[in-house]
Amino acid sequence: MSDTASLSAADEAEFRERCRAFLQQHATGISRESRGEDRGAGMMAAAKKFQGALAEAGLAGMVYDKEYGGAGLTRAHERIWREEYANFPDMTSELTISHGMCLPVLNQFGTHEQKKAFLADNIAARTVWCQMFSEPGAGSDVASLQTKAELDGDEWVLNGQKVWTTLAHLSDYGVVIARTNPDAPKHAGISMFIMKMDAPGVEIRPIHQIDGGKHFNEIFLTDMRIPKDWLLGELNNGWNQATAMLMYERVAIGTGSTSGVTHTSADGLIAEAKRRGVIGDPTIRQALMHLYSEETTKSLVAMRTRAELKAGKAPGPGGSLGKLHGAKISRLMRSILGDLFGPDLIANQKGDKAEQWGRTLLTSFSSNIAGGTDEIQKNIIGDRVLGLPREPMVDKDVPFRELRVGTQKG
Ligand SMILES: Cc1cc2nc3c(=O)[nH]c(=O)nc-3n(C[C@H](O)[C@H](O)[C@H](O)COP(=O)(O)OP(=O)(O)OC[C@H]3O[C@@H](n4cnc5c(N)ncnc54)[C@H](O)[C@@H]3O)c2cc1C
């Protein structure tokens, strides 16, 4: 990663203009309306096109080394980019996992050879990556995972099942965690790997969502083979690396891809309240003001998190604050939508405003679960930010194979 140096006023103005010119030309074609059932394929195609152009312009992977396909610029450049990007439609939301989580983990834990092989394509979105942590019996307690990886000559052989894997069906590679030592306690016998999503032995089954979309999946791994040197990081250190990835995830979800103060949901709902002629209603005004203030506060907290990253700090448990705040905002948004639309939210015509907002409402429930549930964020904040006593852990020193988790009898 590049340094944290600041820029002269002239350099800053020049770079800002360069970002703005790029965005004016390329940040088009995505709107709230285009985030419908097609979420996935259509938006991924737009994201790839945008990101490809960004790479060609020398602006993709802003703070990553040029040697690995990054722009080799500083956190100060990245901040300017985010500020300008906040004024345009978010073209790259489908790359949140690929870029917000997989890329920093590959960069942090990958060997020089792995980075040479994978980073440039990831940065330019020539390849898309997904995250394969959760299993049917291991979500909040992901260390209980049962997918196993065994070494057979020069290859790892993986068997097991993953679930809720966002955009796996549109991804080329995955970062997967699997058990490599069942005799060690559950947190100690896990390793992280790179895998190819179209390898023999990988079956991807889409999950149909309540909002009409199909953007996450179940994945079955049956004798799936990967090269020995696709172990990512150290053997049996997968838990620490997974924790690092989850922190990147919470920062990515909690701060988004833009910077500056934004209040997108409030803006949309204020416009909607005006359209429906209820903007003068004091109860609705009060609720809209509340939403506006929460979104503004969230932006400010996100700016602080970004400033910490710019100062060279690794993302810590504070990322959970942004993530939890986002979930709270979603809850508030749902309540206002109910007041504005009433039964129209479910009894509507395809393509009308109520249908679009109804879909937004249904999708928003995921924010309380994806990337770790609200309860888990509260546990992390209590224990690691506020210093409250930790949750008791009775299985900490017990060998994994003796535990009754998932389908394992113990
Ligand atoms: C939209 C979406 C996208 C996702 N994408 C991915 C992805 O790309 N890759 C991936 O690996 N996973 C993904 N997930 C999975 C997600 O990480 C898990 O759903 C989440 O961690 C919760 O796990 P679970 O569903 O097994 O629920 P459980 O862990 O079974 O939790 C059930 C309930 O118990 C509560 N609970 C559990 N433990 C505690 C505790 N210790 N204290 C208090 N309450 C507790 C939870 O808060 C929850 O309310 C995604 C999920 C969603 C909704």
Ligand as a Chemical Component Dictionary entry (heavy atoms), coordinates in Angstrom:
data_LIG
# 
_chem_comp.id                   LIG 
_chem_comp.type                 NON-POLYMER 
_chem_comp.pdbx_formal_charge   0 
_chem_comp.three_letter_code    LIG 
# 
loop_
_chem_comp_atom.comp_id 
_chem_comp_atom.atom_id 
_chem_comp_atom.alt_atom_id 
_chem_comp_atom.type_symbol 
_chem_comp_atom.charge 
_chem_comp_atom.model_Cartn_x 
_chem_comp_atom.model_Cartn_y 
_chem_comp_atom.model_Cartn_z 
_chem_comp_atom.pdbx_ordinal 
LIG C1  C1  C 0 -27.685 -10.564 2.242  1  
LIG C2  C2  C 0 -26.684 -11.484 2.882  2  
LIG C3  C3  C 0 -25.478 -11.701 2.250  3  
LIG C4  C4  C 0 -24.544 -12.569 2.818  4  
LIG N1  N1  N 0 -23.366 -12.789 2.136  5  
LIG C5  C5  C 0 -22.473 -13.665 2.629  6  
LIG C6  C6  C 0 -21.288 -13.959 1.897  7  
LIG O1  O1  O 0 -21.057 -13.436 0.813  8  
LIG N2  N2  N 0 -20.437 -14.863 2.414  9  
LIG C7  C7  C 0 -20.643 -15.468 3.620  10 
LIG O2  O2  O 0 -19.794 -16.249 4.038  11 
LIG N3  N3  N 0 -21.781 -15.227 4.338  12 
LIG C8  C8  C 0 -22.688 -14.337 3.871  13 
LIG N4  N4  N 0 -23.850 -14.070 4.577  14 
LIG C9  C9  C 0 -24.100 -14.804 5.805  15 
LIG C10 C10 C 0 -24.044 -13.964 7.073  16 
LIG O3  O3  O 0 -22.707 -13.661 7.410  17 
LIG C11 C11 C 0 -24.745 -14.784 8.171  18 
LIG O4  O4  O 0 -26.104 -14.902 7.811  19 
LIG C12 C12 C 0 -24.639 -14.115 9.517  20 
LIG O5  O5  O 0 -23.311 -14.139 9.987  21 
LIG C13 C13 C 0 -25.563 -14.795 10.574 22 
LIG O6  O6  O 0 -25.369 -16.171 10.584 23 
LIG P1  P1  P 0 -26.627 -17.157 10.520 24 
LIG O7  O7  O 0 -27.482 -16.733 9.372  25 
LIG O8  O8  O 0 -26.102 -18.553 10.527 26 
LIG O9  O9  O 0 -27.444 -16.877 11.851 27 
LIG P2  P2  P 0 -27.156 -17.480 13.301 28 
LIG O10 O10 O 0 -25.709 -17.345 13.605 29 
LIG O11 O11 O 0 -27.738 -18.841 13.369 30 
LIG O12 O12 O 0 -27.964 -16.483 14.219 31 
LIG C14 C14 C 0 -29.370 -16.610 14.477 32 
LIG C15 C15 C 0 -29.776 -15.549 15.477 33 
LIG O13 O13 O 0 -29.069 -15.754 16.736 34 
LIG C16 C16 C 0 -28.397 -14.579 17.123 35 
LIG N5  N5  N 0 -27.115 -14.926 17.770 36 
LIG C17 C17 C 0 -26.234 -15.858 17.349 37 
LIG N6  N6  N 0 -25.157 -15.890 18.172 38 
LIG C18 C18 C 0 -25.372 -14.936 19.120 39 
LIG C19 C19 C 0 -24.627 -14.476 20.251 40 
LIG N7  N7  N 0 -23.431 -15.001 20.548 41 
LIG N8  N8  N 0 -25.137 -13.470 21.008 42 
LIG C20 C20 C 0 -26.355 -12.913 20.698 43 
LIG N9  N9  N 0 -27.125 -13.329 19.648 44 
LIG C21 C21 C 0 -26.625 -14.304 18.866 45 
LIG C22 C22 C 0 -28.132 -13.824 15.818 46 
LIG O14 O14 O 0 -27.970 -12.433 16.068 47 
LIG C23 C23 C 0 -29.416 -14.121 15.034 48 
LIG O15 O15 O 0 -30.453 -13.243 15.416 49 
LIG C24 C24 C 0 -24.802 -13.201 4.057  50 
LIG C25 C25 C 0 -26.024 -12.975 4.700  51 
LIG C26 C26 C 0 -26.966 -12.124 4.124  52 
LIG C27 C27 C 0 -28.262 -11.885 4.830  53 
# 
loop_
_chem_comp_bond.comp_id 
_chem_comp_bond.atom_id_1 
_chem_comp_bond.atom_id_2 
_chem_comp_bond.value_order 
_chem_comp_bond.pdbx_ordinal 
LIG C1  C2  SING 1  
LIG C2  C3  SING 2  
LIG C2  C26 DOUB 3  
LIG C3  C4  DOUB 4  
LIG C4  N1  SING 5  
LIG C4  C24 SING 6  
LIG N1  C5  DOUB 7  
LIG C5  C6  SING 8  
LIG C5  C8  SING 9  
LIG C6  O1  DOUB 10 
LIG C6  N2  SING 11 
LIG N2  C7  SING 12 
LIG C7  O2  DOUB 13 
LIG C7  N3  SING 14 
LIG N3  C8  DOUB 15 
LIG C8  N4  SING 16 
LIG N4  C9  SING 17 
LIG N4  C24 SING 18 
LIG C9  C10 SING 19 
LIG C10 O3  SING 20 
LIG C10 C11 SING 21 
LIG C11 O4  SING 22 
LIG C11 C12 SING 23 
LIG C12 O5  SING 24 
LIG C12 C13 SING 25 
LIG C13 O6  SING 26 
LIG O6  P1  SING 27 
LIG P1  O7  DOUB 28 
LIG P1  O8  SING 29 
LIG P1  O9  SING 30 
LIG O9  P2  SING 31 
LIG P2  O10 DOUB 32 
LIG P2  O11 SING 33 
LIG P2  O12 SING 34 
LIG O12 C14 SING 35 
LIG C14 C15 SING 36 
LIG C15 O13 SING 37 
LIG C15 C23 SING 38 
LIG O13 C16 SING 39 
LIG C16 N5  SING 40 
LIG C16 C22 SING 41 
LIG N5  C17 SING 42 
LIG N5  C21 SING 43 
LIG C17 N6  DOUB 44 
LIG N6  C18 SING 45 
LIG C18 C19 SING 46 
LIG C18 C21 DOUB 47 
LIG C19 N7  SING 48 
LIG C19 N8  DOUB 49 
LIG N8  C20 SING 50 
LIG C20 N9  DOUB 51 
LIG N9  C21 SING 52 
LIG C22 O14 SING 53 
LIG C22 C23 SING 54 
LIG C23 O15 SING 55 
LIG C24 C25 DOUB 56 
LIG C25 C26 SING 57 
LIG C26 C27 SING 58 
# 
